[in-house]
Amino acid sequence: MTEMNKLLDLAIQIQQIPAPTFEEKMRGEFVRDMFEKENLKDVSIDAIGNVYARMVGKNKTTKPLVVTAHLDTVFPRGTQLQVREEAGKVIAPGIGDNSLGVASLFGIIWSLKKSSAGDGGKSMLKHDVWFVANVGEEGLGDLCGMKEVVKKFGNDVIGYLVLEGLALGHVYHKAIGVKRYRITAKTAGGHSWSDYGSPSAVHELANVITRLTALRLPKEPRTTMNVGVIQGGTGVNVLASEAKCELDLRSEDPKTLTKLIHQVEEILIHADRAGVKIMAEVIGERPAGEISSEHDFIKLAARCVEEQDVRVTLTSGSTDANIPLSQNIPAVVLGITTGGGAHTVNEYLDIEPIEKGMSSVIRFVESVGE
C-alpha cells in the first residue's frame, strides 16, 4: 500500500466516526490511540477534548511548531456517513472538512519518521512539533478548542500551522472577524382566528429579519450577513408566542464589522413594541487578525506550495487560525487537496492532488524556523 493510499484509508476511517461539534469524544479517542501507536511523547486529551502529541526535535532550546486540524464536523449525529468513490473522487460527508486534515497529521508524522529512519534513527527536525487534533471549530463551537490550544502554548512557538482537507493552493493569512447572535421574539400568542390582530412572534421576527437584511453591505471590504436558522411556532392556526433565529455577521475589516454590529444592534434595541419583546444574545465571536504576506512564515508556506507546481492564492477566512492571528502570533492555514460540496452530504475530495498537498505541508514543517 502506498503512503497516499494509507493516508486516504485513514481519512475514511476518521470520517466514519461521527463528530458533531461538542460531540468529538469518540473521534478524539481514536486519534489519541493513533498517536500512542506512533510512540509520540506527551500524548494527552485536555478537559474539553483537544488531543495532543509531541514529536521530539534535535534542539531542545528552539521553540516548537504547533500543527493542528479540527476534529468536528457540521453534520448532526444520525447523518448517514456513506462513502463512495468515482472518477478520481471520494464522496462522503466531512471527508474533506476535516477528516483528511486530521489524517494529514499522521501523514506528516509518517514522513518525518521515515526521514529519521534513513538517517540512522536521528531526528531530522531542529525543533519539536506538537500535533493537535482540536475540537469546536465549526458552527457554535466558536473556536473553543483552538482558544485552549493557544492558551496552552501562547506565543512561545515558531507559529501555528492549521490543516484543512480542502483548499489546496489557498494560503490563509488573514482572519475574518465574525459575530453571531441568537435573536428571540416573544409575544402572548393566541388563536389565529379569534385573536387575529394580536402580534405573532413569527411575524415579528420576520419583520426584524427583513429590516436587518435591508442593510446595505459593502462589497469592499467584503462583508456578509446570513440568517442561517429560524425556529418558532407550534401550529398552522396558532399565533406563535416565541420565535428564534441565528444571525451571522462577517467582514474582512474589523472597523466595518464594528459598524455593521452597531447598525444591527440599533435595529434590535428599537424592535420592541406593545406586546412584543425582542431579545438578542451573542452566541459566537471570532476575532479578526492577519500576518503580512511578506512575513517569513507566509513566504515559506507559499513557496512550499509553489514547489509542487500549484498556483498560490493568498486569502482570508474564518478558521482556527483566527485565534493566534488575533494575538499577533504567526499562523497559516494550508489545504491538502481540492474538492467541493463542503458542509453537504455530497462533499468530495480529489484524490490525485493529495500527494502535492502533503508534500507541501511536510516541506513546510521540515523547513520552518531554519
Buried (B, 14 or more C-beta within 10 A) or exposed (E): EEBBEBBBEBBBBBBBBBBBBBBBBEBBBBBBEBBEEBEBEEBEBBEBBBBBBBBBBEEEEBBBBBBBBBBBBBBEEEBEBEEEEEEEBBBBBBBBBBBBBBBBBBBBBBBBBEBBEEEEEEBBBBBBBBBBBBBBBBBEBBBBBBBBBBEBBEEEBBBBBBBBBBBBBBBBBBBBBBBBBBBBBBBEBBEBEEBEEBBBBBBBBBBBBEBBEEEEBEEEBBBEBEBEEBBBBEEEEBBBBBBBBBBBBBBBBBEBBBBBBEBBEEBBEEBBEEEBBBBBEEBBBBBBBBBEEEBBBBEBBBBBBBEBEBEBEBBBBBBBBBBBBBEEBBBBBBBBBBBBBBBEBEBBBBBEBBBBBBBBBBBBBBEBBE
